[in-house]
Amino acid sequence: MRTTKTCLLSLLLALFALPAFADDALISEIIRLDEARRAQVKRLHVEYDVVQKVGDKTLYEFRGNIWEKNGKDKCRYRIKRQYYGFDEDENKARILVLDVSADSSVKYVFRAPPEGFPIKAAPSLSNSKEYMNYVIQGYEARIVKNPTYIWPESDHPFITLDLPSIEYTSPSTSYKDLFEKAAPKRVEKIKNEAGDDVVQVEFVGEKGENTSWDGWTVTIDFNLSKGGLFSKKTSRFIYADDAYPASRGETIVTKFEECRKGHWYPQEVQTSRYDGEDKLTSRKTTTITEFTLNKKSKNQLRPVQFPENSLVEETDANKITQRTTHIWGKKKSHKHFTDDRELAKYMGQYYSIGPYAHEEPPKSVLPIRFSLLVLGALFVATGIYLRRLKKKRQQSDSV
């Protein structure tokens, strides 16, 4: 009798455990497919277009973006972005190009208007007006040692598996990383509208710190028929204030492409935002126009170059109080300074009418400027004396 009860109890426990085992098997499968796909990618060249619309109005079109993977944790990209604050109207955006080469140790960043390519020499630092205009146009050069993030600061052609409960994710975040950081509430195998086998995973969260929402739900579809690739994500946020309706976001891969047998990629992706459940407020469409796997493309990007004469600021993410300023020469630093006072002295001496003219000049220049200042004061004093003398004579003549 005891044996029978034991068997029945074991059977019940096994039946209750089956869904968990099934969940583990489905998650393990999509992780395996993700790792197999990542192992195949040694180098990658992607060209893509981005179109952002708000209602019926096109907010921007960024065409001809390039992103490359050139080894483990090495990427190279040239992308277009909107920047604000360059014009008197702070709400007016300017389109600039971000040209970047990055790995885990150093990041080279050159920003310029689209017409800034191919690279030309910057105006001479001795010409204050021309160089300041160069900066106002959006030109900037930076070197970042030990960068915190090597991925693009905004648009890229890949889908980020981000959740409100995870602080930072990027396209390099693997499925394994995702499931280690967040536990799903539901895992289910379904068929989508196209008849593909899909693993649908649901994550649920509560109110976060410093947020206006009271809870969230994110559902992600992983398409087994397309190598386990992400195919759809729906996000829903419930706000603590009842005056605000729940908002919804949706990212869908509208078109897959197979670059070689078994290796799929998302050729077209649409990301939509809704006010409430159904009112579409904005939609961004990313379309990959070229996908070159494990070989060089005809449009392969060359190393990042800084224009001659430009000021290049170098920082270290691990030593935020340290900064080096380079005066760039032909393809390398011509002179560099780690002390702002030394830089000011150099600029004041050799570029006395440039952007550093307001800084304290070197001591060798001070006597000359002091003499000019005294001479100017004498001219002013003499002028005042002569005007007073003339006025006194006029008063005497009138008497």
ZILIN-V304758 format. One record per backbone hydrogen bond with DSSP energy under -1.0 kcal/mol. CO is the residue of the C=O (numbers start at 0). NH is the residue of the N-H. E is the energy in kcal/mol with one decimal. If there is no record, write none. Layout:
CO/NH/E
CO/NH/E
This chain:
0/4/-2.3
1/5/-2.4
2/6/-2.3
3/7/-2.4
4/8/-2.5
5/9/-2.4
6/10/-2.3
7/11/-2.4
8/12/-2.4
9/13/-2.1
10/14/-2.4
11/15/-2.4
12/16/-1.6
13/17/-1.1
16/20/-2.5
17/21/-2.8
18/22/-2.7
19/23/-2.5
20/24/-2.2
21/25/-2.3
22/26/-2.7
23/27/-2.5
24/28/-1.8
25/29/-2.0
26/30/-2.1
27/31/-2.3
28/32/-2.3
29/33/-2.0
30/34/-2.5
31/35/-2.3
32/36/-2.2
33/37/-2.4
34/38/-2.0
39/41/-1.0
42/293/-3.1
43/68/-2.6
44/291/-3.0
45/66/-2.7
46/288/-2.6
46/289/-1.6
47/64/-2.1
48/286/-2.4
49/61/-3.3
50/284/-2.8
51/58/-2.2
51/59/-1.5
52/282/-2.6
53/56/-1.9
56/53/-2.9
59/51/-2.5
61/49/-2.8
64/47/-2.0
65/77/-2.5
66/45/-3.1
67/75/-2.2
68/43/-2.4
70/73/-1.6
73/69/-2.2
74/101/-2.8
75/67/-2.6
76/99/-3.0
77/65/-2.2
78/97/-3.3
80/95/-2.4
82/93/-2.9
87/89/-1.0
88/91/-1.9
93/82/-2.5
95/80/-2.8
96/111/-2.0
97/78/-2.0
98/109/-2.6
99/76/-2.4
100/107/-3.0
101/74/-2.6
104/145/-3.6
105/102/-1.8
106/143/-2.8
107/100/-1.9
108/141/-2.8
109/98/-3.0
110/139/-2.1
111/96/-3.6
112/115/-2.9
123/126/-1.7
126/130/-2.5
127/131/-2.5
128/132/-1.8
129/133/-1.8
130/134/-1.9
131/135/-2.5
132/136/-1.8
133/138/-1.5
134/137/-1.7
139/110/-2.9
140/312/-1.8
141/108/-2.8
142/314/-2.5
143/106/-2.1
144/316/-2.4
159/161/-2.0
162/165/-1.9
169/172/-2.4
173/177/-2.1
174/178/-2.3
175/179/-1.7
176/180/-1.5
177/181/-1.7
185/201/-2.8
187/199/-3.5
189/197/-3.1
191/194/-1.8
195/191/-2.0
196/223/-1.9
196/224/-1.2
197/189/-3.0
198/221/-2.5
199/187/-2.4
200/219/-3.0
201/184/-3.1
201/185/-1.5
202/217/-2.7
204/215/-2.1
211/239/-2.0
214/237/-2.7
215/204/-2.5
216/235/-2.4
217/202/-3.2
218/233/-2.4
219/200/-3.0
220/230/-2.7
220/231/-1.1
221/198/-3.0
222/225/-1.1
222/227/-2.4
225/228/-1.2
228/222/-3.4
230/252/-2.4
231/220/-3.1
232/250/-2.8
233/218/-2.7
234/248/-2.5
235/216/-2.2
236/246/-1.7
237/213/-4.3
237/214/-1.2
240/243/-1.9
246/236/-2.5
247/273/-2.8
248/234/-3.0
249/271/-3.4
250/232/-2.5
251/269/-2.6
254/266/-1.4
254/267/-1.8
256/264/-2.3
259/262/-2.8
262/258/-1.8
262/259/-1.0
264/256/-2.3
266/287/-2.9
267/253/-1.5
267/254/-1.4
268/285/-2.7
269/251/-2.6
270/283/-2.8
271/249/-2.5
272/280/-3.1
272/281/-1.3
273/247/-1.3
274/278/-1.0
278/274/-3.2
281/272/-2.4
282/52/-2.7
283/270/-2.9
284/50/-2.2
285/268/-2.5
286/48/-2.4
289/46/-2.3
291/44/-2.3
296/299/-1.5
306/309/-1.6
307/121/-2.8
309/327/-2.7
311/325/-3.2
312/142/-2.4
313/323/-2.6
314/144/-3.2
315/318/-1.4
318/321/-1.9
323/313/-3.5
324/336/-2.0
325/311/-2.4
326/333/-2.6
326/334/-1.4
327/308/-2.6
328/330/-1.1
331/328/-3.2
334/326/-3.3
336/324/-2.7
338/342/-2.1
339/343/-2.5
340/344/-2.3
341/345/-2.4
342/346/-2.9
343/347/-2.7
344/348/-1.9
345/349/-2.5
346/350/-2.2
350/353/-2.2
353/356/-2.1
355/358/-1.8
361/364/-1.8
364/368/-2.0
365/369/-2.8
366/370/-2.4
367/371/-2.3
368/372/-2.3
369/373/-2.6
370/374/-2.7
371/375/-2.5
372/376/-2.2
373/377/-2.3
374/378/-2.0
375/379/-2.2
376/380/-2.6
377/381/-2.6
378/382/-2.2
379/383/-2.2
380/384/-2.3
381/385/-2.5
382/386/-2.1
383/387/-2.2
384/388/-2.4
385/389/-2.3
386/390/-2.2
387/391/-2.1
388/392/-2.0
389/393/-2.2
390/394/-2.0
391/395/-1.8
392/396/-2.5
393/397/-1.8
394/398/-1.1
